[in-house]
Amino acid sequence: MALPDAYRDRPIRVYSRNPDSRGRFVDRARTEFGLDVSAARSAEEAVRAAEVVVLATSSATPVVEAEWIRPGAYVAPLGPKQVGRAEFDPSIARTAAFVVSDSPAQVGAYDPPNVLVGSGLEGDLVHLGAVLAGDAQPPEGTRVFFSVGLAGTEAWLLDAVTR
């Protein structure tokens, strides 16, 4: 893993409900990658003021609240996104300036339904392909990458955002 120099010295806060897992992750990130990583005492502490928020949980309930997200942040929920089982609350997408997905068509194709189905946001999703082709430009403000799980897109987009 290589972070651009502009991000290498920025502090990274991580949170896990399991203190042992949280500590092991912090130790590994410091040792193996030389990153400035610290353990947050809560999910709120981890995301408040963060420029980049990555949700990578198996939680069946939302782990962060929209008001915790800094205006202009990049948010990438990677975990569950189904109605009744989602780490991500649609209010985060509602307050974002731009929501991009690797496959907006798949958002409506899941059973159980995707958490955005019925939220009024389905029609506002921008296809990642339009961004890559230069046909859609993310405006200033909070940006959400709402992946439906096409392998590699999260890593590519995070790399692009940190450049």
N, C-alpha and C positions, 0 to 999 in steps of 0.2 A: 504494500500500500504506500503510495506516495502522495502526500498533500502538496498543493502548490505552496511556495514559500510564503505567500501572503496569508495563508491560513495556519501554517505550521506552529506559530507561537501564540495563537489564540487559544484561550482556555476552553476546554471541553468539559461539560458537566454531564454525568451519567446518573441514571437512577434505575434501580430495580427494587421491587418489594422485598427481595431476598438479599439481606446485607452481605452474606458470603459471596453470592454471585456478583454483586456490585463491586465488592472489594477485589475479587479475582480479575474482573474486567479492567478495573482501574490499574492494577498492578501490571497486567499484561500489556495494556496500551502504553503505559509509561516505559516498560522494559523493552518490549519488542519494537515499538515505533517511535519512542522518544517524544511522545506527545504530552502536552500539559493537560492532564486529565485529573479531575477530582470527582469524588462521590458526592452527589446531592442528597440532602436529607428527605426530599420529597420530589414528586414529579413536577410540581409547580416551581420549585427552586431550580430544577434542571432546565426548564424551558423559558422561564421569564428572562427577557432580554437576549435570548439566543437568536443569532442570525439564521441558523439552520436547525430545524427540529426534525429528528428522525424517530418515528415511533416504530419500534421493532419488538412487538410483544405478542403474546398469545392470549391477551386479555379479551374477555367476552364483553367487557364494559369499557366505555371511554376512559382513557387515562389522563387526558389533559382537557382543559376548558379553553374555549375560544378567547376569553379575555386574558388568558395567560400568554397568548402568542403576541410577540412584538410586531407592530406594524412593519411591513416590508420583509418579514421573515420568509424563508423557504420551508415548507412543511411537507414531509414525505411519510405518510402512513404505509407501513409494509405489512402489518398483520391483518387480522380478520376484519372484514368490511361487510358483513351480512346483517340484515335486520335481525335484532335479537342477539347478535354476537359480533360486536365491533369494538375495536380499540379506539375508533375515530368517531367523533360526533359530527354530524353534518353541519352544525353551526360554524365550525371552522371553515368549511368550504363556502358557506353563505357570506361570511365576512371577508373572504379573500377577493383580491382584485382579479385573480386569474386562476383557473383550475384546469389543469391539463391531464389527459389520460392517455395511456398507451393504446387503449381501445374503448372509446366511448360506447360503441355498439355492444360490447360485452357487459357493460354496467347493467343493462336491462335484461341480460340473458341468464342470470344466476338463479338458482333455487337452493336455499332460500334467497329472496331478493337482496340485491345490494342495498346498503344503507342509504344510498342517494336516491333510490327509486321512491318516488312519491314526495321527494323533498322540493321539487320544482327546479332542481339544479341540473337534471339530466341533459336538458337541451343547451345548457351553457358550457358543457365540457368541451375543451379544445383538444383536438387530436394532436398527439405528440408529433406525428408526421408533418403537420402544418408548421409546427415550431422548427423542426429540423430543416424543412424546405425553405424557411424564411417567410412563409406566408402568414404567420401569426407571430406577433411580438408581445412578450409579456409586458404589461404596463407596470408602472411603479406601484408598489403595494405588496401585500402578502400574496405569495404564490404557493399553490398546492399541487403536488404531483400525485394524482390519484391513480396509482397503478392497479391494474387488474391481474398482474402477475406474469406479464410477458418477460421472460428471463433477460436480465441484463439492463433493462431500461432504467431501473433505479440508479444503478452504478453510473451509467452514462450521464444521466441528468444531473446527479450530484457532482460529477466531475465538471460538467459544463457550468454549473452554478458557481463552483468555487474558482473558476478561472478568472 
